[in-house]
Amino acid sequence: MDFRQLVRERASQRLLFLPHAVRQMSRPDRMISAEIVRKVLEDGEIIEDYPEDVRGRSCLILGKDDDGRPIHIVCAPKDEYLAIITAYIPDDAQWANDFRTRVKS
C-alpha cells in the first residue's frame, strides 16, 4: 500500500486531533472545521513527505476548502487512526503562489 493510500485508510478509520492542531484550527482568523480537514485529506495531495519524523512518518497535504482557501494539514498515520498534527492556512510570505513550494528566506 502506498503512503497516500495509507493516510486515506487511517483517516477513514478515525481522526485524532492533537492539541496543536486544535489550537491552530480554532484561531478566529482561520476557523478550520473537522469537516474541512476530512475534505482536504480525501481530495488533497501530499506535497512534502517526512519519513524521519520523530512522531513517526508524516506528511504535509495541500487542499482547498469550499471557499477555495488553501489548507495545509500535517498528519501521521498510526495503527488505528490518523493523527492530525496541525492544520492551517499557509502564509503567502512562506509559500509560493501555488502553496506547494516553500519560499527561500
Secondary structure, DSSP 8 states (H G I E B T S, - for coil): --HHHHHHHHHHH-EEE-HHHHHHHTSTTT---HHHHHHHHHH-EEEEEETT-TTSSEEEEEEE-TT--EEEEEEEE-SSSEEEEEEE---TTTB-TTSSSB---
